[in-house]
């Protein structure tokens, strides 16, 4: 292996990774005229644009269009239709969208802002410095004043006997299938598992969800979990909660791609599930195994995450980390904010710390799940006394005219002051609704103030107002637009 020294002068910033955190950090540095070099071992753009948010939500939108046609019979005078699915064509069309966004939002920005990308696998050495091993085996040494680790995360797969041999899909590889499977078992009933389960079910696959915890969407409010379970049941998606995956085998060793058998243990006893494909959606783990972090004194946690302080600095004062690799909230908008914050603190003398008090999150199911702030359980853990109200969508005019009342709105307030602590929504368009609740929490508003806010009639956002009114009023006794 031949080693060469990076011929450019020492950089202000070297970044390992090229996803949201990496690009946000690079842009922040270049706007200040600082020199940047970026190391990427694979495809520029990271998880979100390549194998995560963009392709999955594009396919979810297609699946929802098919489901909408099938459920059109809920409107008088309309008949349901079942649209055929050419999964290969659907997949290839998604590839085109991904390539366009990767070019526009990532590759073109490198030239626009003017930084260099070195292709290869980065590994830290004493100094600190980076040795980048290219595909040809040549090593390039890069030195910088500061380093930003933004290598992201990858699917985390449990050690289950027979799983590797039988073969499995992840949320990324499932989107690359050549054809739609007849049946699929989804192991994991949180965000990725629920989204993927509905995606394939709405396209025509028979889907079963297996969740180890006692309920689906276990991080959400119990009422949300229960309502989601009802939605899946109505759509013919089988669910097993409190279920442990014991082993996986092929029903026919000569036709391993045709049927996989899952042995499950739950409160129902031990039983078997058979499906053409198994998709594992049990979380994501930080990508740090090849970085040689010990050589530069950077500590990692039990899952391999880079340990950082509130300002995103590692134990090495010249090394910072941002995004999924830190083990924090795994959202692309968090990664981008952290990338900018880390660079401002590293190179511009900032002392910024991210504030997650009003951090919204969305699970893109149908209906969508969205939340911001605390659950009632979290409020109790913080020493607060929560006061909650729940309004089913059957009270919301927008849901009534849509003839789709699946869902609810739950607010969590501080009992003594009425201050809004959390909002939890299961509804079509819940992602848009939750932004308003986030602003209310960020501004410290009370449910009384929210109850008297202006909200357009016949919008899902009106659900927030109704839930706030429920603290003092019987919303079932209101006229359609009474405030």
N, C-alpha and C positions, 0 to 999 in steps of 0.2 A: 504493500500500500504506500503510495507516494503522498507526502505531506507538503502543502504549500501554505504560505502566509497570505492572508487577505491583503491584497496590494493597496487597497484604499487606506487612508489614515484611520486611526482609531475613531470609532463611531461614538456619538453621544448615547445611542440606544441600540441594542440588539434585541430582537423579538423572536421567540421560538413559537411558531404557530402562525396561522394566517386566517383565523376566523374573526368573529365579531370583536372580541377583546383586543386581538392583535391589531386589526385595522383601525379601531377607534384610538388605540394608543399611538399608532404610527401617524395618523392624521393630526392628533394633538401635538405631537412632537414636531412634525414638519411645518405646521402653522406657526411655530415659534422659530423656524429656521434651523432646527436641530437636525443632525445627520442620523439616518436610520438605516439599519439593515435587518431584513426579515428572513428567517429560516423556515422552510416548509418542505416536508419530506414527500408530500403527495400532491393533492389537488388544492389549488388556492381556494379560499372561501370558507373552510371549516365545515362543521356539521350542518348548520342551519340551512344554508343555501344548497348544499350538495345532497345530503341524505336525510335531513331532518325536516324543519319547519316548512320549507317551500314545496318539496315534492309531496310530502304527506298531506299538507293542506290542499294542494291542487287536486290530489286524488280524492280527498274527503269531499271537496266541492262537487266533483263529478259523481261520487257515490250519492251525495245528498240530492243532486238533480234527478237521479234515477229513482230514489226513494220518494221524492216529491211527486213524480209522475205516478208512481204506484199508489200513493195515498191521496190522489186528487179526488177520489170518491167521497171524501168527507165534505165536499162542497156539493150542494144540490145542483143537479143538472150536469155533473161532470162524472166521467167514468175513469177508473184506474187503468193505467197502461203499464206494461212491463217492457222497458227498453232493453234490447240486447246489448251485451257488453263484449267488445273486442279488447281484452285486457292488454294485449301487446301494443295495439294502437294507442290506447290510453296511456300506457307507460311511456311510449316513444314521444307522445305529445308533451308529457311532463318533462322528459329530458330536454326538449327544446326550450321550455320555459326556464329550466334550471340553468342551461348554458347561457341564455340571454341575460339572466339576472347576475350570474357569476361574472360575466364579462362587464356588464354595466356598473354593478355595485362593488366589484372587487378588482378584477384585473385592470380595468381602465383607470382606476383610481391610483394605482401604483405609478403609472406614467404621469398622471395629472399632478400628484403631489411630489413625485420625484424621490422614490427610495428604491433600493435594490433588493431583489429576492434571490437568496442562495438556495438551490434545491438540494436536499439531502437530509439525513437524520442528525440532529444536533445533540451533542453530548458535552456536558460541562467538564472542564479540567481546572486545576488549581490556577488561581490568578485573581478573580475568575476569568475564564475564557471559554470559548465554544469551539469544539472540533466538529466540523460538519462533514459527514461521510456521504459522498455522492453515490449514484447508482454504479458508476465505474470504479468505485473503491477508492477514489482519490479523496484525501482529507484536506479541508480548508480550515485554517485557524482564524477565528474572528475574535477581536477584542473590542470592548466598549466600556464606556464609563458606567453605564447601568444596563441591566438585563431585565426583560419582562418575559416571564413564563406564561404562555397562553396556549397550551397544548390541548385544552379541552378534555372531553371524556368520551368513553366508548361504552357500548352495551355491556352490562355486567351479567354474566351467565352463571347460574348456580351449578355446583358439582352434583349432578344427578346421575346415578348409574345408568349407563346405556344411552344417555342423551347425545354424546358426541358421535357414537357409532350410528345411531339412528338418523342423526342429522336434524337440524333445526333452523328456523329463520329468526332474524332479528327485525326490528322495525325498519332497518335500512335494506336488508336483503329481500324482505318481503315485497318491497316496491320494485324489485328487479325481476320478478317472476315472469316467465314467458306466457303463462296462461293462468286463469283463475282456478284455484283449487276448489274441488267439490266440497271439502270440509276442512276445518282448521280448529285446533285447540290453541287458545291463547293463554299462556301462563303469566299471570300478572293482571290485576284488576285496578290499577291506578291509571294515571293520565295516558301513557303510551298504549297500555293494554286496552283501555276502553276505546280510545280513538281508532286503533287498528281493528279491534273487534267489529265496531260498527262499520268501518270502511268496507271490510270484506263482506259483512253480512248484507249491507245495502247494495252491494254489487252482485249478490246471489250466492255467496258461499254459506254453508251451514257452519255456524260458529258456536264454540263452547268456551267459556271463560273460567279459569281456575285461579282463585285468589287465596293465598295462605292466611291472610288476616280474616277477621270475623265479618268484614263487610267490604263492599266495593268502595273505591275512592276513600280509603281510610283516613286521609288527612283532612277530609271535608267534614262539615257538620253531619251528624247522624241522619237528620231529615233529608239532606241532599243524597246521601248514600242510599237510603231506602227508596227515594223517588227514582233514582237512576236504575236501581234493580228492577223496579216496576216497568220502566221504559224498555229495558233489555228484554224482559219477559214478554211484553207486548209485541216485540219485534221478532220473537222466536229465538232469541239468543239464550242458550242454556248457561246457567251460572252455578258454580260451586264455590262457596266461601268457607273459610276455616279448613281449607283443603291442602294437604301436603303431597307434593309430587314425589313419589317413592322411586320410580324407575321408568325408563322408556325402552321399548323394543320395537323391532320391525315385525309386523305380522307375517311377512314373507321375506326371508332373507334374499331371495332372488328378485324381489320387486320392492326394494326399500323405499322407493319414491311414491308408492301407492298407498300404503297404510302404516301408520305408527300407532302403537298401543301405549297408553299412559296408565300406570298404576297409581291410584289416588287413595289417600286415607283421609277421612274427615269424620264428622259426627255421624255421618250416614254409614260408617264402616269403611271397609276397603272395597274398591270397585275399579273397573277399567273403562277408559275412554278410547275410542278408535277415531282417528282422523287422518286425512291425507297429509296434512302438514301440521307441524308444531311451531308456534311462534313464541319466543321467550321475550317477555317484556317485564323484567324484574329489576329495572333501574340501570343506572350508568355509573361507571367508575372512572376516576381521574386517570389521565394518561401521563404517567411519570416514570415508568419502569426503565426506560432507556436513557434518562437524562443524567444519571450519575450525580445526583444531587448531594450525596454524602461528601463528595470530593470538595464541595464549596461550602459545606456547613449549613445546607438548607434542610430543614426537618420536614418529614411527612407524617401524616396521621395513619390511623389504622386501615383506611381504605386507599392509602397511597396519595391522598390529597396534600397539596403543598400548604403548610401551615403559615399563615400570614397574620399580622396584627390588624388593627382596625383601619390602618392607612394602607394596607395591602403590601407591606414590606415583609420579607422573609427574615430569617435569623441572620442572613448575610445582608448588610446594609446597602449593598450595590445590586441586590437581586430582588425583584418584585414579582408578583403573580396576580392574575386576574382571570375571571371567567370560571367555567366549570371545573377547571383543574384545582381550584381552591376548596372544592366541596361545598360551596355555598348554594344559594338558589340557582337552579339550572334553567335560566331563561336567557335568551339571546340579548334582551334589552338590559339585563343585569350585567352580562358579560361586557357589553359595549360601555356601559357607565363605569364599570370597574377599570376597564382598559384606559379610559380617559383619566380617571382619578389617579391611578397608579403612576401614570406618566407625569401628571401635574405635580404629584408629590415627589417623585424621583428627581425630576429635572428642573422644576420651576419653583421649588421651595414651598409647595403647598402643604397643608396639614388637613386635607379633606378626608372625611370618613363617610361612606355610603350610609344612607338612612333608609331602612327597609320598613318603617312603620306603616306606610301606605302603599306597599308593594302589591300590585294586583297580579293575579294569575288566572289563566283560562285553560280549561280542558275542552278541546274542540269536538265534543260529542254533539249529538242531536237529540234533545236540546243541549246547549252548551252549559258547562259548569264554570262559574267565575266567582272569585272571592277576593277580598282585600281586608287587611287588618286581622283582628283576633277572632278565634272561635270562642264559644262560651267556656269551654274547658281551658283554653289558654288564658282567658281573663281571670278565672279562678286561680290558676297557677301563678299569676302575677299579683295575687292578693286583692283583686278587685271583685266586686259583687255585680255580676252581669244581670241585665234585665233584657229579655229577648221577646221578639214578636215574629210570627210567621204568617205570611199571607199566601195562600195558594193562588196559582194563576187563574183559577176559575173566577176570581174577583177582579181580574185585570181586563179592561175593555179591549186592549190590543190582542190579547190571547183569545178572547171570545170571537172577535171578528175573523181572526185567523183560523178559527175552529180547531185550535190546538192549545189546550190548557194543561199540558204536561209540564209540571214544574212548580217552583215556589220562590219566594223572596224571604230571607231571614235576616233580621237586624239584631246586632248585639250592642247594647248600650250599657254605660255605667249607671247602676241603679241610683246612686246618690245625685249625680249631676245631669244625667241624660246625655252625656257626651257619647257620640257614636264611636264604638270601638271596632266594629267589624260589620261587613255586609257579605251575604252569601246568596248567590242567585243560580237557579237552574231554569233556563229559559232560552228561547231562540234569541240570538243577539245579546246574550249575557255578557260577552266581552266588551261590547260598547256600553252597556249599562254600568258595569263595574267601574269604569273610569270616573264617572260622576261620584260614585261612593268614595273612591280613593281621594278625590279632591276634598270631599266633605271631611274625611278623617284627617287629612293633612292640614286642613284649616281649623281643626278642633271644633267642628260644628256639633250641635246637639240634635237629637231626633226631633225636638220641637222646632228648631230652625229648618231642618230638612222637610218637616211636614208643611211648612209655609213657603217653601221655595216654589218658583215658577217651573212647571214641567209641561211640555206640550202634550195635549190630549192625543190618545191613540198611539202612544209610544210604549215600548217596554220599560223605559226609564220611569214611567209613572208608577211602576211597581215599588220603587224606592219610596216614593211619596206616600203610597198607600200603607206600606209597612210602617213608616214613621207615624202616620195618622192613627195606626192601630194601637199606639201607646195610650191614646186618650179617647178613641172613637171606635165604635163597631163598624168596620168598613163594609160589612154586608148590608148595613142600613143606609149607605150613602147612595145618592143618585149617581149617574154614570160619570159625571165630571165634577162632582162636588169636592171642594177642598176644605 
